Amino acid sequence: MTDMSRFTSALAVSMVRFLRHKQALGRDYSREYFTLRSLDRFLTQWQASDLDAATFLSWCEGRKYVASGVRRAEMRTVRAYSLYRRRTEPDCYVPDSSLFPPEHVRRLPYIFSEGEIRRLVDGTLKLRRIAHTPLRREAVRLAVVLLYCAGLRLRELLRLEVKDYDPTDGVLYIRDSKFHKSRKIPLSADAIAELEQYFEARHRLAGHREGGKRLLWNGSRQADGYGRGRLRLAMWQLLDAEGIRSADDRRPTIHSLRHTFAVHVLLRWYRSGVELQSRLPQLATYMGHVSIVSTERYLHFVADLSSAASARFASHSARLLGEPADATENPV
């Protein structure tokens, strides 16, 4: 929940109104909140009565240390806010988007192989156990399992509480996620087994299985659950230990596990011969998407997927043409 009371500049009222309007439409807008908070602090510091071209450029100058793609996104947020203001204040300043820095080239997600997923899960046993975080290995192992097996967003994982898991039905309840959507997702037998093992270790340590506690807990007495930064650091250490790198020699992102989940589901469907078009809405619902258009962004045409699709096409075309299936696979 964003704290709107922290806005203090001359434009505070319209900024808060804009943010609340966007959030009412179902958008998280947390990043945009921090962008406008930065601008608000700048206006307050310089006692500016309004936003004009000179003030905007001065604020942008102070953001030069930020990557160009991030700066562009921040400047677009200010432009969107200014356009919102223009509805009731026709003469207000609106930044010229042609002056914005270039976007980042979108980094393609890394698709882990099944062998790499096994290495990540097994590699958690090698993580250094720290005295004040005795459940670190178990917590990171569970994080890898749920991010891959359930295709969770990182934010969804970190917000999970013990009460959100129903051991009777093997279901996770994802509350108020993106676009304020909640959903129940059934877990695989392997994921359920991992959860039960984690709970056993957690119960042996402190008996913390009552409701109201974060699911992903490393045993620390200082914190109830994992934060984004600490989990990202643990994942980096795990990726480094296993030597897993993308083609450009960078660490795969945590979000790549969600992409991998979607691709591997599609690959299993291809191999089992199910009707894909009827299943895609199910996958979209499971992943918490508004429509299958969002889901399609996750379905990358990797080599294994290409082979499976080609094999299915060869099988169908062989039946249509009355040829043996292997004739289409080796025409020469």
C-alpha positions, 0 to 999 in steps of 0.5 A: 500500500502506497502512502499518499500522505508523503506528498508535500509539494504544490502539486501534491493534490493532483499527483495523489489524485492521478495515482489513485485514479490509476490504482482504481483501474487495477494497476499496481503503479508502485514504481510510478508512485516512487517516480512521482515521489522523487519529483514531489521531493524535488519540487518541495526542495526547490519550492517550485509552485508548478512544473515547467520545462526548466524544472522538469529538465533540472529534475531529469539532470539529477537522474542521470545516474539511472540507466537510460531505459529506466529514465525514459520510463520515469519521464513517461510517468511524468508525461502521463501525469501531466496529460492527466492534469491537462484535463482540468488545467489546459495550460499545464506543462507536458514534457515532449516525449521526443526528448526522452532517452532511448529505451533499453533493448528488451533482454530475452528471458533465459529458458532453463533446461530440465537438467539446470532446474535439477541442478538449481534445486540440488545446489541449494544443499551447498548454500552456506548455512548462516547461524542467524538464518538456519533455514536458508537452504530449505527456504531457497530450495522451496523458492526455486521449486515454487517459482518453477513448478507453479510459475509464480511471480517473485512478488507473489512468492514473497507475499505468500503466508502459511495460511495460503497453502491448503494441505488437504487439496494441495492448493496455493491461494494467491491473494490480490496479485497483479490487476488485483486478481486472486486465484487458487493454483493446484500444485504438482505432487513434487511441489507438495512433497517439497512444501511438506518437507519444508514445513517439517524442517520449519516445525522442528526449528521453531514450531512456526506453522500457525497462520499469519506468518510468511511462507518463505522464512529462513529461520531468522529471528529478525525478520518474518519473511524474505525480502526481494533483495535477500532472495535475489542475492541467494539466487545469484549465489546459487547460479554462480555456484552452478555456473549457469549463464546466458549466452551473453555471460550474464546471470539469468533473472529470477523471472526467467523461472516463470518463463521456463515454467510456461515453455515447459508446460507448452512443451509437455503439451506438444509431446503428449498431443493435447489440443493447445488452443483449448489449453492456453486459457487454462494456462493463462488463468493458472499464471494470473493473466488477464487474457492469453495475449499476456500468456503468449509473451511467455511462449518462446520458440526454443529449440526443443519446442521447435522440434516438438512442433515440427514432429507434430506437424510431420505427423499430421501432414503424413496422415493427410498425405497418406505417407508413413510418418517417418517418410516426412522425417527423412525425405531423402 
